[in-house]
Every structure is written in structure tokens, then in C-alpha cells.
Amino acid sequence: MIQDYLKAGYPALCLLTQEPHRAEQLLPSEDWNFFSWDCLQGIRDLQSMKMVEEIRDPSQALSWLNELHDTVLIVHNLHLFLESPEVVQAIQNGVSRWKATGCCLVMVSPVINMKPEVEKFFHVIDLPLPDDQELFNLQSELGKAHNIKVNKKAARAAKGLTEFEAETAYALSLIRKGYFSTKVISEAKSQMIRKSGLMEFWEPADIADVGGLNSFKLFIENRSKAFNPEHNNLPQIKGILLVGIPGTGKSLASKATASILGWPLIRLDIGSLKNSLVGESERRMREATRLIDAFGKAIVWIDEVEKAFAGTRSSGESDAGTTAAMFGHFLTWMQETRSSVLVMATANNIAQLPPEFIRAGRFDATFFVDLPTKSERIEIIKIMNRKWGSDIPVGCSDRLNGYTGAEIEQLAKDSLFDGLDQAFGALIPLSRTMREDIDSLRQWAKTRARLANTPDGEPDEQRKIRPIYKKNSVNESGLNDD
């Protein structure tokens, strides 16, 4: 991978990776002698794997390279010693000599953390994570040793893991299941998100708990086939925006989408990514999208997105510059990512969203979620009676006209304590207190969004959706078993 840089006489490279041992295995090539240094083992010859010098001081290790020709010294965690003036000076003194003698210093590091005095000398390159073939080969070697058949689906599920993480996930699968299980490997893969501290996993919602919204359900079901390897010629959807009245099931529909596709549900909280240190918020946003790309095949849920990016339209906001930078990176990532990721964003107030966020082409579809229709209210009543053990008569659907799904659920819970009539009297629906806002939102949606609900004016047979949704058994990372 670095032969071109070595032939061109690059004296210093920074290799970004979290797999230092894999870097040692992949980098050696003909025409150069490869050595490795760390602060505990000193200098080792990578061909014989024997220690050649007990040099533990980093500045002395760099000076050792000065006496050689056509030699590459791979140094581990040197970025931790760059606060030392001796190390900085050793790099400055050595660069011109290394270039003249065909030598190269390769700093293996998980982050770019260089001092201004030396950053211009280094060329930064990334060590890619293992690809599908490498992961499959790793699985084949482990399976052959234990006489276990390989599972290509499980190998694809390990995409985004380091070689070490994939090997341990495969081993855990053999211990738990006796074969290479996609479910076990996906659970191990969820550690990528958990360890980052930037996002969190949520339990997908059962599609059976979503009352109505048949147009939205059918839209997702029809386009889910594009994520099947057999239909790789079909365009994959990247984002869906759900706009509507609070409590109408936008968040629930987002979580149910993960259940339909059988994918894990990752909640991206933009507010939690913000940090008071200059540039840290933008870095955390870049790291979050990088992790999502590495993870692959996931629903990324952003709730109340208009609040998440509040401040991008007003220079008066104290953090407007930070929020705008995070917003710009997110839009670019969403447009350019090639990972199988579906962004589900919800919004209550469309007026607060920046125009560039909802422009044509940014989202594959924008759905307006209105107050439930009569047929949907009947369905929601049945769901709530089943969920809470309440006894709301289906005939109350007319009386519940103007109530959101969340309000019907609250009615079901209150009725268990206060009785149905008293619960009705105590609950004032949003359709009364926010009448003007709802009318304005409906007017906006007429020509700008698809309707997620099924209008009551359609014939009964068109209101019904085929029973194509099955209850999925999901694990904590949201993925189906094998």
C-alpha cells in the first residue's frame, strides 16, 4: 500500500489505524528492511521478529534510523511523545537524512495528533478496515480449524469490524451457537456504537403497534427490496422526513421501520454531540458519521430534527457557527454516503427547518402525518386496549375525532384509574389548543409532502393494507437472527 510513497522518497508517513499488529503484517515489502519500535519492546526486525536494539527512548529510536539505508521504521504511539522537544527535534533532524538514504519513518496512530513543528513532514494515509473477502478468509481459516461451515452472510455482517474484533466475534459465535451466527456477530458489532459514546441503540418498535399510516408502511415495504443483494440494481433510499402534529406516531413509525427492514436502530442525538471546546463538536459529528458508515445497514433516527439544528438560520445564536458546521457536514455525508443507511428524521415545526434540509433530492420522501382518521382511530383503540388492558369501546372512535394516537393512549391509561368518562373530561386534545398551527401545517403539506394516513373518503378496501408485515424477533442490536 505504501510502496508508491517509499519509491517517491517520502521520509515520514502517518498511518491512521486502530490495528497496529495488522499494520505490521501488511506493510513489509521487498526492497526495504522493515523494523518496528515501541516503548516497551524496543526495536524488532519484522522479518525475524527478534529484538535488535533495547532502545525504549523514542528520540534515540529515531536517531537509530539515521545510520541506515533503505529502511522503514514503524513506530507505535509516537503521537503520545510529541510533547517532548527531543522527539520533535529528532524528527526535524532526521527528515532530510531519511529522504537522502531511502529511509522512512511510519508513525502508526489511531488519531491525527501532530505538533505544528512536524506536521508538514508527514503524509497521512488510512489503513482500510478488512474488506468482505478478508473477513470471509478469516472466517474460513477459523472454520476449517474447527470443521465448521462458513457463512457469507455472517462475514458481511462483520463489515466495519477490525480484524481482531471480527475474529473474537466469530469465536464467540462458535461458543454460543456452534456455527457462524449473524445474530451473535451483529451483537458484537453493536459494541462499535456503544464504545463511541456518541450514539445509542434503541429497541425497534413492532409494526403491529403502529396504528394506521398505511401509505407510509407500504412505501417502506416496496422499497425494502432494494436492500436485498438480489436486487442491487435498484436505487436504495437514503432518507425519509416525517412531518406532522406532535403525538401522531412519527417517532413510533421511525422505530418500526427498523423492524420492517430487520436492521438495528441507532438514535443520533445532535445536541449530545455538541461540546464547548472549539472544533470538538464538528469532530464528534464527523466521528459519528464515520462510525455509521463503518457499521452499515442501520436506521439512523433523528427525533425533532428542527430542534437539533436550531441556530443554523440565525447568526444571533451563540453557537450558530458550530451548529452550521455540523449541519453542513451532516448534509454532505447524507448526500454522499454509499453505505446502506436509512436516515429517519421527524419534525413538528417545518418552519424551523433550513430550506436546504428539505430541498428536493435530499430526502427520498417527505411524509405528512396528520391526525388519525376514523379507521385509524379504531385500529389505535384496539392496539391500546391490547397493550394496556383497557376497555375503550370501538364505537368511541367518533368521539375521539381530533385526538392524536398519543392522546388515545393516555386516555387508555387514565381510564384504568378514573373510568372512561372522567378520563375523557380531563383530556383536552391538541387539535383544540393548536388549531391554527395544525391548519397551517396541513396547508403546507398539500403540495409539499405525501400523506402518510389513509383518508376516510376512500373505499374500505383501499384503506386496508395487506398483512405483509410480520412480527420480528430482534435482539438488543435490533437485528433478526439467522
ZIHU-V563764 format. One record per residue. N is the residue number from 1. RES is the residue in one small letter. PHI is phi in degrees with one decimal (999 if undefined). Layout:
n=N res=RES phi=PHI
n=N res=RES phi=PHI
This chain:
n=1 res=m phi=999
n=2 res=i phi=-104.4
n=3 res=q phi=-59.5
n=4 res=d phi=-62.2
n=5 res=y phi=-69.4
n=6 res=l phi=-67.4
n=7 res=k phi=-65.4
n=8 res=a phi=-79.5
n=9 res=g phi=84.1
n=10 res=y phi=-66.6
n=11 res=p phi=-87.2
n=12 res=a phi=-148.1
n=13 res=l phi=-127.5
n=14 res=c phi=-114.5
n=15 res=l phi=-99.8
n=16 res=l phi=-85.8
n=17 res=t phi=-166.6
n=18 res=q phi=-107.2
n=19 res=e phi=-124.7
n=20 res=p phi=-62.0
n=21 res=h phi=-69.0
n=22 res=r phi=-66.5
n=23 res=a phi=-61.7
n=24 res=e phi=-62.9
n=25 res=q phi=-76.7
n=26 res=l phi=-89.6
n=27 res=l phi=-75.6
n=28 res=p phi=-55.0
n=29 res=s phi=-149.5
n=30 res=e phi=-68.5
n=31 res=d phi=79.7
n=32 res=w phi=-136.3
n=33 res=n phi=-95.1
n=34 res=f phi=-109.2
n=35 res=f phi=-127.6
n=36 res=s phi=-129.3
n=37 res=w phi=-131.1
n=38 res=d phi=-143.6
n=39 res=c phi=-72.7
n=40 res=l phi=-107.6
n=41 res=q phi=-95.5
n=42 res=g phi=75.3
n=43 res=i phi=-101.9
n=44 res=r phi=-121.1
n=45 res=d phi=-84.8
n=46 res=l phi=-73.8
n=47 res=q phi=-82.0
n=48 res=s phi=-95.0
n=49 res=m phi=61.5
n=50 res=k phi=-105.9
n=51 res=m phi=-72.0
n=52 res=v phi=-110.3
n=53 res=e phi=-145.2
n=54 res=e phi=-86.9
n=55 res=i phi=-99.4
n=56 res=r phi=-106.9
n=57 res=d phi=-81.0
n=58 res=p phi=-63.3
n=59 res=s phi=-66.4
n=60 res=q phi=-69.0
n=61 res=a phi=-64.1
n=62 res=l phi=-68.1
n=63 res=s phi=-67.7
n=64 res=w phi=-60.1
n=65 res=l phi=-66.6
n=66 res=n phi=-62.6
n=67 res=e phi=-92.2
n=68 res=l phi=-114.3
n=69 res=h phi=-129.9
n=70 res=d phi=48.0
n=71 res=t phi=-128.1
n=72 res=v phi=-112.8
n=73 res=l phi=-109.8
n=74 res=i phi=-89.3
n=75 res=v phi=-108.9
n=76 res=h phi=-98.5
n=77 res=n phi=59.3
n=78 res=l phi=-65.0
n=79 res=h phi=-61.2
n=80 res=l phi=-75.2
n=81 res=f phi=-108.3
n=82 res=l phi=-73.8
n=83 res=e phi=-77.3
n=84 res=s phi=-80.5
n=85 res=p phi=-61.0
n=86 res=e phi=-66.0
n=87 res=v phi=-67.1
n=88 res=v phi=-59.6
n=89 res=q phi=-67.2
n=90 res=a phi=-63.0
n=91 res=i phi=-67.7
n=92 res=q phi=-61.8
n=93 res=n phi=-70.3
n=94 res=g phi=-85.5
n=95 res=v phi=-56.2
n=96 res=s phi=-65.5
n=97 res=r phi=-69.7
n=98 res=w phi=-61.3
n=99 res=k phi=-65.1
n=100 res=a phi=-75.2
n=101 res=t phi=-104.3
n=102 res=g phi=75.7
n=103 res=c phi=-96.0
n=104 res=c phi=-149.8
n=105 res=l phi=-101.1
n=106 res=v phi=-111.6
n=107 res=m phi=-89.7
n=108 res=v phi=-91.2
n=109 res=s phi=-149.9
n=110 res=p phi=-81.6
n=111 res=v phi=-137.4
n=112 res=i phi=-90.6
n=113 res=n phi=-142.6
n=114 res=m phi=-113.4
n=115 res=k phi=-81.0
n=116 res=p phi=-57.6
n=117 res=e phi=-67.3
n=118 res=v phi=-125.1
n=119 res=e phi=-62.8
n=120 res=k phi=-73.0
n=121 res=f phi=-82.3
n=122 res=f phi=-96.7
n=123 res=h phi=-107.7
n=124 res=v phi=-93.5
n=125 res=i phi=-134.2
n=126 res=d phi=-104.0
n=127 res=l phi=-92.7
n=128 res=p phi=-63.3
n=129 res=l phi=-67.3
n=130 res=p phi=-55.2
n=131 res=d phi=-85.1
n=132 res=d phi=-57.9
n=133 res=q phi=-67.2
n=134 res=e phi=-64.0
n=135 res=l phi=-66.7
n=136 res=f phi=-67.9
n=137 res=n phi=-64.0
n=138 res=l phi=-62.9
n=139 res=q phi=-66.6
n=140 res=s phi=-62.4
n=141 res=e phi=-63.6
n=142 res=l phi=-68.5
n=143 res=g phi=-67.9
n=144 res=k phi=-64.4
n=145 res=a phi=-67.0
n=146 res=h phi=-117.2
n=147 res=n phi=57.9
n=148 res=i phi=-114.7
n=149 res=k phi=-67.7
n=150 res=v phi=-78.4
n=151 res=n phi=-136.3
n=152 res=k phi=-62.0
n=153 res=k phi=-63.7
n=154 res=a phi=-66.6
n=155 res=a phi=-65.7
n=156 res=r phi=-66.1
n=157 res=a phi=-66.0
n=158 res=a phi=-83.6
n=159 res=k phi=-59.3
n=160 res=g phi=104.1
n=161 res=l phi=-88.4
n=162 res=t phi=-73.3
n=163 res=e phi=-60.8
n=164 res=f phi=-64.6
n=165 res=e phi=-64.3
n=166 res=a phi=-65.6
n=167 res=e phi=-63.9
n=168 res=t phi=-69.6
n=169 res=a phi=-66.7
n=170 res=y phi=-61.3
n=171 res=a phi=-63.6
n=172 res=l phi=-63.2
n=173 res=s phi=-62.3
n=174 res=l phi=-65.4
n=175 res=i phi=-68.3
n=176 res=r phi=-79.9
n=177 res=k phi=-112.9
n=178 res=g phi=85.5
n=179 res=y phi=-155.0
n=180 res=f phi=-82.7
n=181 res=s phi=-96.6
n=182 res=t phi=-61.0
n=183 res=k phi=-63.7
n=184 res=v phi=-64.6
n=185 res=i phi=-65.8
n=186 res=s phi=-67.5
n=187 res=e phi=-63.9
n=188 res=a phi=-65.7
n=189 res=k phi=-66.2
n=190 res=s phi=-62.1
n=191 res=q phi=-62.5
n=192 res=m phi=-55.4
n=193 res=i phi=-75.4
n=194 res=r phi=-63.7
n=195 res=k phi=-69.6
n=196 res=s phi=-69.0
n=197 res=g phi=72.2
n=198 res=l phi=-95.6
n=199 res=m phi=-140.1
n=200 res=e phi=-144.4
n=201 res=f phi=-85.7
n=202 res=w phi=-124.6
n=203 res=e phi=-75.2
n=204 res=p phi=-62.0
n=205 res=a phi=-88.9
n=206 res=d phi=-73.1
n=207 res=i phi=-61.0
n=208 res=a phi=-69.2
n=209 res=d phi=-90.5
n=210 res=v phi=-100.4
n=211 res=g phi=-85.0
n=212 res=g phi=75.1
n=213 res=l phi=53.5
n=214 res=n phi=-64.8
n=215 res=s phi=-63.8
n=216 res=f phi=-66.9
n=217 res=k phi=-59.4
n=218 res=l phi=-66.8
n=219 res=f phi=-60.1
n=220 res=i phi=-65.8
n=221 res=e phi=-61.6
n=222 res=n phi=-65.3
n=223 res=r phi=-93.7
n=224 res=s phi=-67.4
n=225 res=k phi=-65.2
n=226 res=a phi=-66.6
n=227 res=f phi=-89.1
n=228 res=n phi=-84.5
n=229 res=p phi=-54.8
n=230 res=e phi=-72.8
n=231 res=h phi=-121.7
n=232 res=n phi=-69.6
n=233 res=n phi=-83.0
n=234 res=l phi=-84.1
n=235 res=p phi=-70.8
n=236 res=q phi=-90.1
n=237 res=i phi=-73.1
n=238 res=k phi=-111.2
n=239 res=g phi=-157.2
n=240 res=i phi=-133.1
n=241 res=l phi=-109.7
n=242 res=l phi=-108.0
n=243 res=v phi=-115.0
n=244 res=g phi=170.1
n=245 res=i phi=-74.5
n=246 res=p phi=-57.3
n=247 res=g phi=88.7
n=248 res=t phi=-93.2
n=249 res=g phi=102.9
n=250 res=k phi=-65.4
n=251 res=s phi=-66.4
n=252 res=l phi=-63.4
n=253 res=a phi=-65.3
n=254 res=s phi=-63.2
n=255 res=k phi=-69.8
n=256 res=a phi=-71.6
n=257 res=t phi=-60.5
n=258 res=a phi=-62.4
n=259 res=s phi=-70.0
n=260 res=i phi=-63.9
n=261 res=l phi=-82.6
n=262 res=g phi=72.2
n=263 res=w phi=-108.4
n=264 res=p phi=-70.2
n=265 res=l phi=-111.5
n=266 res=i phi=-110.8
n=267 res=r phi=-93.4
n=268 res=l phi=-102.8
n=269 res=d phi=-98.1
n=270 res=i phi=-60.8
n=271 res=g phi=-60.7
n=272 res=s phi=-72.7
n=273 res=l phi=-80.8
n=274 res=k phi=-73.8
n=275 res=n phi=-139.9
n=276 res=s phi=-73.4
n=277 res=l phi=-71.9
n=278 res=v phi=-62.5
n=279 res=g phi=83.1
n=280 res=e phi=-71.3
n=281 res=s phi=-62.4
n=282 res=e phi=-64.5
n=283 res=r phi=-63.4
n=284 res=r phi=-66.0
n=285 res=m phi=-66.2
n=286 res=r phi=-63.2
n=287 res=e phi=-66.2
n=288 res=a phi=-63.3
n=289 res=t phi=-67.9
n=290 res=r phi=-64.1
n=291 res=l phi=-64.7
n=292 res=i phi=-62.6
n=293 res=d phi=-61.7
n=294 res=a phi=-66.9
n=295 res=f phi=-69.4
n=296 res=g phi=69.6
n=297 res=k phi=43.0
n=298 res=a phi=-150.6
n=299 res=i phi=-91.9
n=300 res=v phi=-102.6
n=301 res=w phi=-104.1
n=302 res=i phi=-118.3
n=303 res=d phi=-89.0
n=304 res=e phi=49.4
n=305 res=v phi=-64.0
n=306 res=e phi=-66.1
n=307 res=k phi=-79.5
n=308 res=a phi=-61.3
n=309 res=f phi=-109.0
n=310 res=a phi=-61.9
n=311 res=g phi=107.2
n=312 res=t phi=-73.1
n=313 res=r phi=-101.7
n=314 res=s phi=-131.4
n=315 res=s phi=-74.2
n=316 res=g phi=-76.5
n=317 res=e phi=-70.6
n=318 res=s phi=-63.0
n=319 res=d phi=-110.7
n=320 res=a phi=-57.4
n=321 res=g phi=-63.6
n=322 res=t phi=-65.7
n=323 res=t phi=-62.5
n=324 res=a phi=-63.7
n=325 res=a phi=-67.2
n=326 res=m phi=-63.5
n=327 res=f phi=-62.8
n=328 res=g phi=-62.6
n=329 res=h phi=-65.2
n=330 res=f phi=-63.5
n=331 res=l phi=-63.7
n=332 res=t phi=-63.5
n=333 res=w phi=-61.3
n=334 res=m phi=-62.5
n=335 res=q phi=-77.0
n=336 res=e phi=-102.9
n=337 res=t phi=-61.2
n=338 res=r phi=-107.5
n=339 res=s phi=-75.2
n=340 res=s phi=-78.8
n=341 res=v phi=-127.9
n=342 res=l phi=-118.8
n=343 res=v phi=-87.5
n=344 res=m phi=-111.4
n=345 res=a phi=-113.8
n=346 res=t phi=-117.3
n=347 res=a phi=-148.3
n=348 res=n phi=-95.9
n=349 res=n phi=-118.4
n=350 res=i phi=-67.0
n=351 res=a phi=-67.1
n=352 res=q phi=-86.2
n=353 res=l phi=-81.8
n=354 res=p phi=-62.0
n=355 res=p phi=-57.0
n=356 res=e phi=-68.4
n=357 res=f phi=-74.4
n=358 res=i phi=-109.9
n=359 res=r phi=-65.5
n=360 res=a phi=-59.2
n=361 res=g phi=95.2
n=362 res=r phi=-70.7
n=363 res=f phi=-111.9
n=364 res=d phi=-69.4
n=365 res=a phi=-159.1
n=366 res=t phi=-116.3
n=367 res=f phi=-106.8
n=368 res=f phi=-98.9
n=369 res=v phi=-102.9
n=370 res=d phi=-92.4
n=371 res=l phi=-59.5
n=372 res=p phi=-62.3
n=373 res=t phi=-76.1
n=374 res=k phi=-61.4
n=375 res=s phi=-62.3
n=376 res=e phi=-72.4
n=377 res=r phi=-64.3
n=378 res=i phi=-62.0
n=379 res=e phi=-64.3
n=380 res=i phi=-66.8
n=381 res=i phi=-58.7
n=382 res=k phi=-63.3
n=383 res=i phi=-63.8
n=384 res=m phi=-70.2
n=385 res=n phi=-63.4
n=386 res=r phi=-70.6
n=387 res=k phi=-73.5
n=388 res=w phi=-109.7
n=389 res=g phi=72.4
n=390 res=s phi=-82.1
n=391 res=d phi=-138.8
n=392 res=i phi=-81.5
n=393 res=p phi=-63.6
n=394 res=v phi=-60.6
n=395 res=g phi=-65.4
n=396 res=c phi=-77.2
n=397 res=s phi=-60.1
n=398 res=d phi=-67.8
n=399 res=r phi=-67.0
n=400 res=l phi=-90.5
n=401 res=n phi=-59.7
n=402 res=g phi=97.5
n=403 res=y phi=-94.7
n=404 res=t phi=-82.0
n=405 res=g phi=-62.3
n=406 res=a phi=-65.2
n=407 res=e phi=-70.7
n=408 res=i phi=-66.1
n=409 res=e phi=-65.5
n=410 res=q phi=-63.7
n=411 res=l phi=-62.2
n=412 res=a phi=-61.8
n=413 res=k phi=-70.0
n=414 res=d phi=-65.7
n=415 res=s phi=-64.1
n=416 res=l phi=-69.0
n=417 res=f phi=-106.9
n=418 res=d phi=-107.2
n=419 res=g phi=88.6
n=420 res=l phi=-68.2
n=421 res=d phi=-64.0
n=422 res=q phi=-66.8
n=423 res=a phi=-64.2
n=424 res=f phi=-60.6
n=425 res=g phi=-66.9
n=426 res=a phi=-86.6
n=427 res=l phi=-102.3
n=428 res=i phi=-106.4
n=429 res=p phi=-72.1
n=430 res=l phi=-63.5
n=431 res=s phi=-62.1
n=432 res=r phi=-90.6
n=433 res=t phi=-77.7
n=434 res=m phi=-122.9
n=435 res=r phi=-56.9
n=436 res=e phi=-66.5
n=437 res=d phi=-64.9
n=438 res=i phi=-67.0
n=439 res=d phi=-61.9
n=440 res=s phi=-65.6
n=441 res=l phi=-67.1
n=442 res=r phi=-65.2
n=443 res=q phi=-64.2
n=444 res=w phi=-63.9
n=445 res=a phi=-74.0
n=446 res=k phi=-55.1
n=447 res=t phi=-117.7
n=448 res=r phi=-124.8
n=449 res=a phi=-148.1
n=450 res=r phi=-79.9
n=451 res=l phi=-90.3
n=452 res=a phi=-77.5
n=453 res=n phi=-82.7
n=454 res=t phi=-104.5
n=455 res=p phi=-59.7
n=456 res=d phi=-66.7
n=457 res=g phi=-70.9
n=458 res=e phi=-80.4
n=459 res=p phi=-57.7
n=460 res=d phi=-55.9
n=461 res=e phi=-67.2
n=462 res=q phi=-83.5
n=463 res=r phi=-81.6
n=464 res=k phi=-87.0
n=465 res=i phi=-112.6
n=466 res=r phi=-60.7
n=467 res=p phi=-75.3
n=468 res=i phi=-96.6
n=469 res=y phi=-97.2
n=470 res=k phi=-114.4
n=471 res=k phi=-67.1
n=472 res=n phi=-93.2
n=473 res=s phi=-92.8
n=474 res=v phi=-118.7
n=475 res=n phi=-94.4
n=476 res=e phi=-66.0
n=477 res=s phi=-91.0
n=478 res=g phi=88.1
n=479 res=l phi=-106.7
n=480 res=n phi=-67.1
n=481 res=d phi=-75.5
n=482 res=d phi=-57.1
